[in-house]
Amino acid sequence: MADWIQGKIVENIHWTENLFTLRIDADIKAYKAGQFTSLALDIDGERIARPYSHLSAPHQRPLEYFFYTATGGVLSNALVQLNAGDTVWVKDQSNGFFVLEEVPDCKDLWMLGTGTGIAPFLSILHTDEPWQRFENIVLVYAVRTESDLRYLDTIEALKESHGDRFRFQAFVSREQVPGTLHGRIPAAIEDGRLQQAVGLEQSADRSHFMLCGNPDMVKDVTELLKTRDFRKNRRRTPGHITTENYW
Ligand SMILES: Cc1cc2nc3c(=O)[nH]c(=O)nc-3n(C[C@H](O)[C@H](O)[C@H](O)COP(=O)(O)OP(=O)(O)OC[C@H]3O[C@@H](n4cnc5c(N)ncnc54)[C@H](O)[C@@H]3O)c2cc1C
């Protein structure tokens, strides 16, 4: 049985007009990297709750979450106003199957995220398991504008720790930014630009894809990969594509 417990805001980092991070002290139960919990606030006498992926790895404290303030969104627009010392409800029990335990062994793990969908990947990458199980790990991070690219210091530190085994590719859809790919992930897989930029081929006998964030990206990449012999990963029929939709 999951309970609501009171968490305390340690820090609210306002990155841009639409992006922020909350660091929260809360004594929740153990979770797996890649899982989500629910956060809630009592607004006009009603508890408004939404799921949020842990960005912090299971051993990291405080807990950390990366948010987009959705246009007209009730909870995200209330969470963004919290300050250090304020309280927030946190479900003590985490959930979700977007975890490495569900991913079959293979050579290359591709992590494709849009916007705040980078969060579960950063949690997973700060555990030992991906580095013990996969030869190469590719993190692909797609945003609209350059200022939306966050956690680059964290990604740089991962590169320093893991060298050539870790490859990072940013996508910016609305601006031309040196060192990043322009446009959307599905198109760049279709014409081979992503594989070329990263320096790895994709094949059913070596690659697994974890897709997280915008449901259009998840759907379009899944449909494209299915035309190339990759299959959805299911418990009973292990495959190559593991997904998490944010809305
Ligand atoms: C498993 C899971 C994990 C999630 N993890 C995160 C997370 O780590 N960070 C996060 O910001 N959100 C995350 N979400 C989305 C989150 O639960 C809320 O939907 C979001 O914060 C909007 O809530 P709201 O009440 O402000 O607006 P709502 O009225 O509930 O939603 C408004 C609209 O905003 C858009 N939207 C929702 N989430 C996003 C987003 N992340 N980026 C861009 N547009 C969005 C959708 O079009 C949605 O219909 C996750 C969702 C799921 C299902």
The ligand as an SDF file (V2000), in Angstrom:
LIG
                    3D

 53 58  0  0  0  0  0  0  0  0999 V2000
    5.5010    7.7410  -16.1300 C   0  0  0  0  0  0  0  0  0  0  0  0
    5.5020    9.2460  -16.2640 C   0  0  0  0  0  0  0  0  0  0  0  0
    6.6090    9.9700  -15.8460 C   0  0  0  0  0  0  0  0  0  0  0  0
    6.6120   11.3650  -15.9850 C   0  0  0  0  0  0  0  0  0  0  0  0
    7.7260   12.0610  -15.6120 N   0  0  0  0  0  0  0  0  0  0  0  0
    7.7750   13.3960  -15.8070 C   0  0  0  0  0  0  0  0  0  0  0  0
    8.9700   14.1340  -15.4880 C   0  0  0  0  0  0  0  0  0  0  0  0
    9.9750   13.5790  -15.0100 O   0  0  0  0  0  0  0  0  0  0  0  0
    8.9470   15.4750  -15.7010 N   0  0  0  0  0  0  0  0  0  0  0  0
    7.8320   16.1310  -16.2080 C   0  0  0  0  0  0  0  0  0  0  0  0
    7.8770   17.3660  -16.3920 O   0  0  0  0  0  0  0  0  0  0  0  0
    6.7210   15.4490  -16.5250 N   0  0  0  0  0  0  0  0  0  0  0  0
    6.6570   14.1250  -16.3150 C   0  0  0  0  0  0  0  0  0  0  0  0
    5.5040   13.4400  -16.6130 N   0  0  0  0  0  0  0  0  0  0  0  0
    4.2980   14.2250  -16.9690 C   0  0  0  0  0  0  0  0  0  0  0  0
    3.6060   14.6750  -15.6670 C   0  0  0  0  0  0  0  0  0  0  0  0
    3.0330   13.5590  -15.0180 O   0  0  0  0  0  0  0  0  0  0  0  0
    2.4770   15.7060  -15.9140 C   0  0  0  0  0  0  0  0  0  0  0  0
    1.6420   15.2410  -16.9370 O   0  0  0  0  0  0  0  0  0  0  0  0
    3.0120   17.0750  -16.2800 C   0  0  0  0  0  0  0  0  0  0  0  0
    3.8110   17.6290  -15.2340 O   0  0  0  0  0  0  0  0  0  0  0  0
    1.8580   18.0450  -16.5790 C   0  0  0  0  0  0  0  0  0  0  0  0
    1.0170   18.1140  -15.4550 O   0  0  0  0  0  0  0  0  0  0  0  0
    0.0990   19.3950  -15.2610 P   0  0  0  0  0  0  0  0  0  0  0  0
   -0.8790   19.1380  -14.1510 O   0  0  0  0  0  0  0  0  0  0  0  0
    0.9440   20.6260  -15.1010 O   0  0  0  0  0  0  0  0  0  0  0  0
   -0.6490   19.5590  -16.6510 O   0  0  0  0  0  0  0  0  0  0  0  0
   -1.7170   18.5970  -17.3540 P   0  0  0  0  0  0  0  0  0  0  0  0
   -2.9640   19.3640  -17.5110 O   0  0  0  0  0  0  0  0  0  0  0  0
   -1.7760   17.2840  -16.6500 O   0  0  0  0  0  0  0  0  0  0  0  0
   -0.9910   18.3610  -18.7730 O   0  0  0  0  0  0  0  0  0  0  0  0
   -0.9980   19.3330  -19.7680 C   0  0  0  0  0  0  0  0  0  0  0  0
   -0.3160   18.8730  -21.0350 C   0  0  0  0  0  0  0  0  0  0  0  0
    1.0700   19.1380  -20.9130 O   0  0  0  0  0  0  0  0  0  0  0  0
    1.8070   18.3370  -21.8100 C   0  0  0  0  0  0  0  0  0  0  0  0
    2.9180   17.7140  -21.0370 N   0  0  0  0  0  0  0  0  0  0  0  0
    2.8090   16.9180  -19.9440 C   0  0  0  0  0  0  0  0  0  0  0  0
    4.0410   16.5800  -19.4880 N   0  0  0  0  0  0  0  0  0  0  0  0
    4.9290   17.1900  -20.3040 C   0  0  0  0  0  0  0  0  0  0  0  0
    6.3510   17.2080  -20.3290 C   0  0  0  0  0  0  0  0  0  0  0  0
    7.0900   16.5340  -19.4220 N   0  0  0  0  0  0  0  0  0  0  0  0
    6.9510   17.9410  -21.2910 N   0  0  0  0  0  0  0  0  0  0  0  0
    6.2060   18.6210  -22.2230 C   0  0  0  0  0  0  0  0  0  0  0  0
    4.8540   18.6260  -22.2420 N   0  0  0  0  0  0  0  0  0  0  0  0
    4.2210   17.9210  -21.2930 C   0  0  0  0  0  0  0  0  0  0  0  0
    0.8060   17.3320  -22.3940 C   0  0  0  0  0  0  0  0  0  0  0  0
    0.4130   17.7820  -23.6640 O   0  0  0  0  0  0  0  0  0  0  0  0
   -0.3380   17.4030  -21.4230 C   0  0  0  0  0  0  0  0  0  0  0  0
   -1.5430   17.0280  -22.0140 O   0  0  0  0  0  0  0  0  0  0  0  0
    5.4810   12.0460  -16.5010 C   0  0  0  0  0  0  0  0  0  0  0  0
    4.3580   11.3010  -16.8980 C   0  0  0  0  0  0  0  0  0  0  0  0
    4.3630    9.9230  -16.8020 C   0  0  0  0  0  0  0  0  0  0  0  0
    3.1470    9.1550  -17.2650 C   0  0  0  0  0  0  0  0  0  0  0  0
  1  2  1  0
  2  3  1  0
  2 52  2  0
  3  4  2  0
  4  5  1  0
  4 50  1  0
  5  6  2  0
  6  7  1  0
  6 13  1  0
  7  8  2  0
  7  9  1  0
  9 10  1  0
 10 11  2  0
 10 12  1  0
 12 13  2  0
 13 14  1  0
 14 15  1  0
 14 50  1  0
 15 16  1  0
 16 17  1  0
 16 18  1  0
 18 19  1  0
 18 20  1  0
 20 21  1  0
 20 22  1  0
 22 23  1  0
 23 24  1  0
 24 25  2  0
 24 26  1  0
 24 27  1  0
 27 28  1  0
 28 29  2  0
 28 30  1  0
 28 31  1  0
 31 32  1  0
 32 33  1  0
 33 34  1  0
 33 48  1  0
 34 35  1  0
 35 36  1  0
 35 46  1  0
 36 37  1  0
 36 45  1  0
 37 38  2  0
 38 39  1  0
 39 40  1  0
 39 45  2  0
 40 41  1  0
 40 42  2  0
 42 43  1  0
 43 44  2  0
 44 45  1  0
 46 47  1  0
 46 48  1  0
 48 49  1  0
 50 51  2  0
 51 52  1  0
 52 53  1  0
M  END
$$$$
